[in-house]
Amino acid sequence: MKKQIKEYIKEVEEKIYKNEITQEYKKDMLNYISFYQHERLIHLIVTLFVGICAIIFFLAMLYFEKLTITIIFIILIILFIPYIFHYYFLENSIQKLYTLYKKS
């Protein structure tokens, strides 16, 4: 997904630079933006879910002091960190597409 978004942003920037934006292309841009917004929303939900589960397992780890709960907590934290970075990328990419759409 990252590669696809980066390529699309590059394509739009080139078209804006060459002044090749048509009304049909602007409609297509809105379509892409809506797809990426959907992707961002799904990743936000997943990120929040993993974060909440990590907090729950952290509290359970403190209360029960079991090795299995600690291992699950560590796995959730390992998953949570890349989710944060990917969501950050999606958010910034959507903001960039908004700016490019306004420029066109």
C-alpha positions, 0 to 999 in steps of 0.5 A: 500500500505504501508503494502504491500511495507514493507512486500515486502522489508522484503521478499527481505531482507530475501532472500538476507540474505539467498542468495536465489536470482535467475535470475527469482526473480531478474526479478520479483523484477524489475516488482515490482519496476516498479509497485511501481514507477508507484504508486509513479508517480501517488502520485506525480501528485496528491500531486502536484495538491493538493498543487497547488490548495491549493496555488490558494485557499490561494491566493483567500482567501487573495483576496476575504476574503470569509468563503467558500474559507477559508474552502476549503483551510483548507480542501486542507491543511489537505489533502496535509499533509498526501499526503506529508508523503505518497509520502515521504514513497514511495520515500524512499521505492523505493530507498531502493528497488533500493539498494536491487536490486543492492545487489542481 
